[in-house]
Amino acid sequence: MFRSRREFLAGAAGAAAAVGVGPLALPTMAEGKDQNSPQAILALFKSLPGDVAIKIQAPASNGKPEFLVESNSSKQMFVGSAIKTFVLCEALRQADSPQVVKTLTAQQLALDASVWSLDSATFNPPNLIGKVSERTALEAMIMHSDNTGTDMCLKHVGPDKVREFIASAGLNSVMVPESTRVFFGYLLGAKNYKAFTWEEIGAAANQSIVNSPMNKVDSLAASADDFVSYYSRALQGQFFHNKETLNEFRRILSMGDAIWLVPLPLGVSTFVKGGSIDVPGYHALCVPGGMLFDDRWVYFCLTINWNAAAETDPNTVGAFAAACSRALALVKEALSA
């Protein structure tokens, strides 16, 4: 039961909210030539609770063999705001041209009660109203995981169009909601959750979560396999016709929130959109994307879903973030050797 609207907005129903972690206690590993082997990397995650899915893949390149780490990678799991990369990709596909930046900047989207959603520090509902460029909304969606920005973009490009793109790419495990607000309505058991309004969000301030975030009706889900498959193509421009669109896709993803929430190796170009949720009894974190260094691409997805009675579980969050950071650092060491 939520004691106040403030707690409701910031807490249990804050799906895909950014999760801050303190100084990371990196897992210790034995020294030796095998410390950055796939087995050693997987061992970093063994003590974590719940379900963990891992896939890290560096395709063979320039005479160097493929590097692959994977475990539980085909399992569909809750990934939260990580699905926002698909909204970004479809928005850019619809604006794809050498003038893509000009098009996105000129396109104005409505910022009003029709799109206000929870966890939207950038657009700060209900205090901001008017018009915002599509480019600004896309940046807020990725950089700050702003859910109002996400719903603005979903309304403009069309959730069905996002799903059509996902299906055409063969990403069968991916689930994308009509909007983040609809998802919140489903979590709260709203009778007509598909028409859940901003006013109803306020009225639900003291309600408990009814439905699990990971479900087959309305969720934000994907497998590690599908994320790696997607990023290995999207970051190479396979879903776009123009290099300017690819450049914009990479630029926006280079500002992704997980890059600072889960410290990634220095000296690499990193493209990430993370996701998370914390509700009493259920928690999730997902860090998918790609990184480039020494002319070598690495695509990855690291996901954890676990049960804990409290509304937050900072110890598990910190342990997972540390394992992710260490794992990707070891991958860089292995491929730079």
FENQUIZI-V184325 format. One line per field, one symbol per residue. phi: phi as a letter, one per 20 degrees, with the letter a starting at -180 (. if undefined). burial: I if it has 24 or more other ideal C-beta (glycine too) atoms within 12 Angstrom, else O. Layout:
phi=???
burial=???
This chain:
phi=.eebfgfffedgefgmffdecegeeffecffqfefdfgffffffdfeffmecccbccdfgblmeffdccbbmfeffcfclfgfffffgffgfffdgafdgfffffffddfdbffcgbflcffelfeedbqccfgfffffffefdlfffgfffffffengffffffgffemefeeccffafffffffgemggdffdfdfffgffegdeefddfgebddbbccaefgfffgfffeffdnfecdcfffgffgfffffdgfffdfcgdgfnceccbcebabccgnbbbbbcdrbbcblmcecdbbccccbdbfffcbfffgfffffffffffffffffeef
burial=OIOOOOOIIOIIIIIIIIIOIOOIOOIOIOOOOOIIOIOIIIIIIOOIOIIIIIIIIIIOOOOOOOIIIIIIIOIIIIIIIIIIIIIIIIIIIIIIOOOIIOIIOOIOIIIOOIIIIIIIIIIOIOOIOOOIIIIIIIIIIIIIIIIIIIIIIIIIIOIOOIIOIIOOIOIOIIIIIIIIIIIIIIIIOIOOIOOIIIOIIIOIIOIOIOIIIIOOOIIIIIIIIIIIIIIIIIIOOOIIOOOOIIOIIIIIIIIIIIIOIIIIIOOIIIIIIIIIIIIIIIIIIIIIIIIIIOOIIIIIIIIIIIOOOOIIIOOIIIIIIIIIIIIIIIIIIIIOO
